[in-house]
Amino acid sequence: MKYIRQFTIILFLSLAGEILHLFVPLPVPASIYGLLILLFGLKTKWIPLEAVEEASTFLIDIMPLMFIPAAVGLLDSWGVLRPILIPFLVITLLSTVIVMVITGKVTQFFIKSNRNRKAEKDEQCSK
């Protein structure tokens, strides 16, 4: 029952992202809006981590399986991709590196801010 409740919360936030996507005229996928709502809820403690933790871990564990249909679609589109293979590979590699760098920088920012917050809390407790 716990998993059903956690998946329901995640699905509700995804639905909220879909609705927000209808009203905000930006070229941002609706799933990103849902993830941002979830991030905001977790950071503000509006959504406790325990409310979505196990279902989120499960979804992350099965994520590689979600790429199989996309890979099969690429194989099916080989005739279209063949003439533009070099530009396709260059764009794919560059965008992958860019995403990795940005993700690393954002992760470092959050880790550093968390350490600073803990250090401030420890400093206040020692006074």
C-alpha positions as CSV (number, residue, x, y, z in Angstrom):
1,M,0.0,0.0,0.0
2,K,2.9,2.3,0.7
3,Y,4.2,2.0,-2.9
4,I,0.8,2.8,-4.3
5,R,0.6,6.0,-2.1
6,Q,4.1,7.0,-3.1
7,F,3.4,6.4,-6.9
8,T,0.2,8.4,-6.5
9,I,2.1,11.3,-5.1
10,I,4.6,11.2,-8.0
11,L,1.8,10.8,-10.6
12,F,-0.1,13.7,-9.1
13,L,3.0,15.9,-9.3
14,S,3.5,14.8,-12.9
15,L,-0.1,15.7,-13.6
16,A,0.5,19.1,-12.1
17,G,3.5,19.5,-14.4
18,E,1.3,18.6,-17.4
19,I,-1.2,21.2,-16.3
20,L,1.5,23.8,-15.7
21,H,2.8,23.0,-19.2
22,L,-0.5,24.0,-20.7
23,F,-0.4,27.4,-19.1
24,V,3.3,28.3,-19.3
25,P,4.3,29.0,-23.0
26,L,7.9,27.9,-22.6
27,P,9.5,25.1,-24.6
28,V,10.0,23.0,-21.5
29,P,8.7,19.4,-21.3
30,A,5.9,18.9,-18.9
31,S,7.9,16.2,-17.1
32,I,10.5,18.8,-16.2
33,Y,7.8,21.0,-14.6
34,G,6.7,18.0,-12.6
35,L,10.3,17.3,-11.4
36,L,10.7,21.0,-10.5
37,I,7.5,20.8,-8.4
38,L,8.8,17.7,-6.7
39,L,12.2,19.3,-6.0
40,F,10.5,22.4,-4.6
41,G,8.2,20.3,-2.4
42,L,11.1,18.3,-1.1
43,K,13.4,21.3,-0.5
44,T,10.6,23.2,1.4
45,K,9.7,20.0,3.3
46,W,6.1,20.4,1.9
47,I,6.6,16.8,0.7
48,P,8.6,14.7,3.2
49,L,11.3,12.5,1.6
50,E,9.7,9.4,3.2
51,A,6.5,10.1,1.2
52,V,8.3,9.3,-2.1
53,E,11.6,7.6,-1.3
54,E,10.9,3.9,-1.9
55,A,8.9,4.5,-5.1
56,S,11.6,6.9,-6.4
57,T,14.4,4.4,-5.7
58,F,12.4,1.8,-7.6
59,L,11.9,4.1,-10.6
60,I,15.6,4.9,-10.6
61,D,16.5,1.2,-10.4
62,I,14.4,0.3,-13.5
63,M,15.5,3.4,-15.5
64,P,17.8,1.5,-17.9
65,L,14.8,-0.6,-19.0
66,M,13.0,2.6,-20.0
67,F,15.7,3.3,-22.7
68,I,15.2,0.0,-24.5
69,P,12.2,1.3,-26.6
70,A,14.1,4.4,-27.6
71,A,17.1,2.3,-28.7
72,V,14.8,0.1,-30.7
73,G,13.3,3.2,-32.3
74,L,16.8,4.3,-33.3
75,L,17.5,1.0,-34.9
76,D,14.2,1.2,-36.8
77,S,15.2,4.7,-38.0
78,W,18.6,3.6,-39.3
79,G,17.8,4.5,-42.9
80,V,17.0,8.1,-41.9
81,L,20.0,8.4,-39.5
82,R,22.6,6.9,-41.9
83,P,23.2,10.0,-44.0
84,I,23.5,12.3,-41.0
85,L,25.4,9.8,-38.7
86,I,28.5,12.0,-38.1
87,P,26.6,15.2,-37.1
88,F,24.2,13.0,-35.0
89,L,27.1,11.5,-33.1
90,V,28.9,14.8,-32.6
91,I,25.7,16.4,-31.3
92,T,24.9,13.4,-29.1
93,L,28.5,13.4,-27.6
94,L,28.6,17.2,-27.1
95,S,25.2,17.3,-25.5
96,T,26.1,14.3,-23.2
97,V,29.2,16.1,-22.0
98,I,27.4,19.3,-21.5
99,V,24.7,17.6,-19.4
100,M,27.3,15.7,-17.4
101,V,29.2,19.0,-16.6
102,I,26.0,20.9,-15.7
103,T,24.7,18.0,-13.5
104,G,28.1,17.8,-11.8
105,K,28.2,21.5,-11.1
106,V,24.6,21.5,-9.7
107,T,25.4,18.5,-7.6
108,Q,28.5,20.1,-6.2
109,F,26.5,23.3,-5.4
110,F,23.9,21.3,-3.4
111,I,26.6,19.3,-1.6
112,K,28.5,22.5,-0.7
113,S,25.3,24.3,0.4
114,N,24.4,21.2,2.6
115,R,27.8,21.2,4.2
116,N,27.7,24.9,4.9
117,R,24.2,24.5,6.4
118,K,25.5,21.6,8.6
119,A,28.6,23.7,9.6
120,E,26.4,26.6,10.6
121,K,24.1,24.3,12.6
122,D,27.1,22.7,14.4
123,E,28.5,26.2,15.1
124,Q,25.2,27.3,16.6
125,C,25.0,24.2,18.7
126,S,28.5,24.6,20.1
127,K,27.8,28.2,21.3
